[in-house]
């Protein structure tokens, strides 16, 4: 299995409905690809000092890397990626991390 995690720092002036739209795009992809086992997302709980670096994040669990490749080829992935870039504090305000387990 593969876990794909995205952390991002959203600008303070971005309305919550725009952030929700991004998360709904990813949810729509999850509903169309059978190889996605789970999807979680949310706003940072700010439990540690280092949490302030990012404001939001999401994780997807894939059956394997083939399904991840299918995910990044999905048209809604490209749309969600463009929307994410538009709401970030700067182009480097996002981190993606993938690992197999």
N, C-alpha and C positions, 0 to 999 in steps of 0.2 A: 504494500500500500504506500501511497505518497501523500504527504501533507503539504499544502501550499498555503502560506501565510503572507498576508500583505498588511503592513502598518503604514499609516499615512498621517500627515499633519495638515488638517483642513484649515483654511483661512477662517478667521472669526466672523467675517461678514457673510459667509455662505449660509443661506437658510437651511434648516434641518430637512425640508422636503427635497432639496437637491441631493443631500447625502443619502436620504432614504431611496431616492430614485436610483442611485448607483448600486446600492445594496439589492434593490429589486431586480436590476439587470442581471446581477450575478445569480440571484435566486431563479430567475427565468431560465438561465442556462442550466442550472442544477436540475430543473424540472424536465429538460429535454435530453439530457445525457444520462444514460443508465449507469455509467461508471463512477458517478459522484456519490459517495457513501454518506457524506455529511457536509453541512454548511452552517457556520456560525458567524455572527458579526456583531459589532457594537461600538459604543463610545468608550474611551479609556476610563477605567475605574479610578485612575490616579492613586493607586495604593503605595507607590514608591516614588522617590524623587525623580528617577529616570523616566517615569511614565509621561512626564510633560513634553518629552521629545515628540510624541505622537498623540493624536487626538482620537483616531478611529482605526479599526482594523477588521479583517475578516480572515477566515480559514476555510479551506475546502479539503476534504479527504477523498482521494481517488483510489479506485481499485488498483491501478497501476499507472506507469508513465505513459502508456498509449492513450489512456483516457485524458490525461493532462494535456497531451499534444492535441487531442481532439478539442478540448476546452479552449486552448489558445488560438485555434483556427475558427472558432465559432464567431459569426458576425456580431453578436451581442457582446462578446469579449472585447472586440475592437471599439465598439461604442462605449462600453463602460470604461475602458482604458482612457479614451479621450475625455470623458467626463471627469474621471479622477484627476487627470493632469490639469484640468481647468479649475479645480477647487483647491489645489494644493497651495501652501504658503510660498513654495518655490519648487523648481523641478527636482531638487534633491530631497524633498520632504516625503519620500516614500521608500520603503524597503520591502523587498520580496525575499522570502526564504522558503526553500523546498527541502524536504528530507523524506527518505524512505524508512519505513518501519515494518 
